[in-house]
């Protein structure tokens, strides 16, 4: 960790709606994840200060530690950032920008880098627009009017955002094509979702025997990672996705739409939660995860995977299990680390996969028919073959395969 990368954390609590203590712990974890050494944590309970978000005295107290950055839990408006920088020798960052800094450090694929850049520009555009408005009102020192440079910067940002959206649309189309091909090959698609650092990547490794990077830190996974998993003869693709976190703006979810579509288009979602979290925190994270899934327009069946049960004794685990049932559809307790509960989870997954249908297909005796037959073997289970004036096949498969393969058979018979 860089010794010069120091920070003081600041949080303002509304007197009518206090912030729970775990939020500062989470902010510290986010700061540590991107390499900041936290010198002090400062809280203040008061109404919002329109100039600085928090009281002037608290900012002066923070600066007495000589940090490189002041990191605010509360979102800062462009005016507040300008005011703090103008009146104090301070670099400032709010929680959202801290998260973007983590994302930028984790992004390794072109898709992830584009999504992070789009999120950054989506944040910067209104900031630049606000600065232009301030200049036009003469509120900045040395004001000479909003010149061509500032106007050009704003239009450049908007143009770059449009270009990135176009590129990500292509990525999303490729993802849709990939999902379609996997389904045609007979795979069910399962997505891992949940609050950041709940153990999704470790669970992927445990279930599939793979070695995906899994670390005890937030936002390890930014780009989807997919591995094959067979359960009782059902072939599935299990995809790990970016973790959720509280109070993310809607535009950040929109920026990561190409990644989050892996959840939205899945046949089954595994919502992973850390059962070892304090009860109040566990409930808050589940609520945040459900909100994010709602924003992603998820309609697939859901299993709640209550992970890290090995960190609790049996009584505590069962007590928490009972106390969060209202937020945990189809709950299963597991430990991705020790593999406890793995077989119960697999059985639950099997029970909630899209049901298979039995159907019958007739094919003429032609060379093309045997091509259709080979595809049938790859996507459905052959139950019986009768050799009559035509080939009569009894099969069991997914509903969409029924429609697609039946159409192929009808087309062949019509030739």
BELLIN-V559936 format. One record per residue. N is the residue number from 0. PSI is psi in radians with two decimals (999 if undefined). BURIAL is b if it has 24 or more other ideal C-beta (glycine too) atoms within 12 Angstrom, else e. Layout:
n=(N N)
psi=(PSI PSI)
burial=(BURIAL BURIAL)
//
This chain:
n=(0 1 2 3 4 5 6 7 8 9 10 11 12 13 14 15 16 17 18 19 20 21 22 23 24 25 26 27 28 29 30 31 32 33 34 35 36 37 38 39 40 41 42 43 44 45 46 47 48 49 50 51 52 53 54 55 56 57 58 59 60 61 62 63 64 65 66 67 68 69 70 71 72 73 74 75 76 77 78 79 80 81 82 83 84 85 86 87 88 89 90 91 92 93 94 95 96 97 98 99 100 101 102 103 104 105 106 107 108 109 110 111 112 113 114 115 116 117 118 119 120 121 122 123 124 125 126 127 128 129 130 131 132 133 134 135 136 137 138 139 140 141 142 143 144 145 146 147 148 149 150 151 152 153 154 155 156 157 158 159 160 161 162 163 164 165 166 167 168 169 170 171 172 173 174 175 176 177 178 179 180 181 182 183 184 185 186 187 188 189 190 191 192 193 194 195 196 197 198 199 200 201 202 203 204 205 206 207 208 209 210 211 212 213 214 215 216 217 218 219 220 221 222 223 224 225 226 227 228 229 230 231 232 233 234 235 236 237 238 239 240 241 242 243 244 245 246 247 248 249 250 251 252 253 254 255 256 257 258 259 260 261 262 263 264 265 266 267 268 269 270 271 272 273 274 275 276 277 278 279 280 281 282 283 284 285 286 287 288 289 290 291 292 293 294 295 296 297 298 299 300 301 302 303 304 305 306 307 308 309 310 311 312 313 314 315 316 317 318 319 320 321 322 323 324 325 326 327 328 329 330 331 332 333 334 335 336 337 338 339 340 341 342 343 344 345 346 347 348 349 350 351 352 353 354 355 356 357 358 359 360 361 362 363 364 365 366 367 368 369 370 371 372 373 374 375 376 377 378 379 380 381 382 383 384 385 386 387 388 389 390 391 392 393 394 395 396 397 398 399 400 401 402 403 404 405 406 407 408 409 410 411 412 413 414)
psi=(2.34 2.11 -0.40 -0.14 1.34 2.72 2.67 2.34 2.37 2.44 2.27 2.24 2.30 2.23 -0.55 -0.24 1.31 2.55 2.36 2.66 -0.37 -0.32 -0.67 -0.65 -0.74 -0.71 -0.71 -0.74 -0.68 -0.75 -0.78 -0.64 -0.49 0.12 0.14 2.45 2.02 2.10 -0.57 2.70 2.20 2.23 2.64 2.30 1.95 2.93 2.79 2.29 2.07 -0.38 -0.75 0.04 -0.79 2.91 2.58 -0.71 -0.60 -0.62 -0.73 -0.68 -0.75 -0.72 -0.32 -0.30 -0.11 0.90 2.78 -0.55 2.54 2.11 2.05 2.37 -0.71 2.54 2.44 2.33 2.81 -0.67 -0.72 -0.72 -0.80 -0.77 -0.76 -0.77 -0.55 -0.62 -0.19 2.59 1.23 2.47 2.33 2.66 2.37 3.06 -0.70 -0.78 -0.52 -0.75 -0.73 -0.61 -0.70 -0.82 -0.78 -0.63 -0.41 -0.39 2.10 -0.44 2.82 -0.69 -0.82 -0.73 -0.69 -0.71 -0.71 -0.73 -0.70 -0.72 -0.75 -0.81 -0.61 -0.55 -0.73 -0.61 -0.93 -0.49 -0.81 -0.71 -0.71 -0.71 -0.66 -0.73 -0.70 -0.73 -0.69 -0.50 -0.06 0.51 -0.04 2.51 2.48 0.44 2.27 0.29 2.63 1.86 -3.04 -0.55 -0.85 -0.73 -0.73 -0.69 -0.77 -0.80 -0.60 -0.73 -0.82 -0.67 -0.74 -0.70 -0.75 -0.70 -0.76 -0.74 -0.69 -0.75 -0.71 -0.50 -0.68 -0.73 -0.74 -0.69 -0.68 -0.71 -0.70 -0.73 -0.68 -0.76 -0.69 -0.77 -0.71 -0.70 -0.68 -0.46 0.05 0.26 2.41 2.53 2.15 2.33 2.39 2.24 2.93 3.04 2.59 2.49 0.47 -0.21 0.44 -0.79 -0.67 -0.69 -0.71 -0.79 -0.77 -0.78 -0.61 -0.14 0.36 3.12 1.11 2.50 2.09 2.05 2.71 1.18 2.75 2.59 0.78 -0.63 2.06 -0.62 2.52 2.42 2.17 2.39 2.66 2.55 2.19 2.28 1.98 0.72 -0.20 2.19 2.23 2.82 2.12 2.13 2.20 2.44 3.04 2.48 2.76 2.89 2.75 2.57 0.61 2.39 2.67 -0.59 -0.42 -0.71 -0.70 -0.65 -0.58 0.46 -0.65 -0.57 -0.79 -0.27 -0.38 -0.52 -0.80 -0.57 0.14 2.75 -0.40 2.42 2.26 1.89 1.89 2.28 2.66 1.77 -0.37 -0.14 2.60 2.56 -0.82 -0.72 -0.71 -0.78 -0.72 -0.73 -0.65 -0.73 -0.78 -0.69 -0.74 -0.67 -0.75 -0.70 -0.65 -0.77 -0.52 -0.05 0.78 2.27 -0.08 2.77 2.71 2.43 2.28 2.02 1.85 1.67 2.90 0.59 -0.37 -0.25 -0.07 2.69 2.91 -0.67 -0.84 -0.72 -0.81 -0.65 -0.81 -0.67 -0.80 -0.53 -0.12 0.25 -0.55 -0.33 0.11 1.47 2.35 1.07 2.49 2.24 2.33 2.96 1.90 -0.51 -0.77 -0.05 0.14 2.42 0.05 -0.75 -0.66 -0.69 -0.78 -0.70 -0.71 -0.72 -0.83 -0.73 -0.42 0.07 2.73 2.34 2.56 2.59 2.52 2.39 2.97 2.41 2.41 2.35 2.42 2.84 1.44 2.88 -0.64 -0.59 -0.63 -0.43 -0.75 -0.72 -0.70 -0.63 -0.61 -0.72 -0.56 -0.36 -0.22 2.85 2.12 2.07 -0.63 2.59 2.23 2.30 1.59 -2.58 -0.27 2.89 2.21 1.99 2.24 2.19 2.91 2.22 -3.07 2.67 -0.76 -0.54 -0.63 -0.91 -0.79 -0.81 -0.61 -0.69 -0.75 -0.70 -0.74 -0.72 -0.68 -0.69 -0.49 -0.25 999)
burial=(e e e e e b b b b b b b b e e e e e b e e b b b e b b b b b b b b b e b e b b b b b b b e e e e b e e b b b e e e b b e e b b e e e b b b b b b b b b b b b b b b b b b e e e b e b e b b b b b b b b b b b b e e b b e e e b b b b b b b b b b b b b b b e b b e b b b e b b e e e e e e e e e e b e e e b e e e b e e b e e e b e e b b e e b e e b b e e b e e b b e e b b b b b b b b b b b b b b b b b b b b b b b b b b b e e e b e b e e e b b b b b b b b b b e b e b e e b b b b b b b b b b b b b b b b e b b b b b b b b b b b b b b b b b b b b b b b b b b b e b e b b b b b b b b b b e b b e b b e b e b b b b b b b b b b b b b e e e e b e e b b e e b e e b b b b b b b b b b e e e b b b e e b b e b b b e b b b e b e e b b b b b e e e e e b e e b b e b b e e b b b b e e e e e e e e b b b e b b b b e b b b e b b b e b b e e b e e e)
//
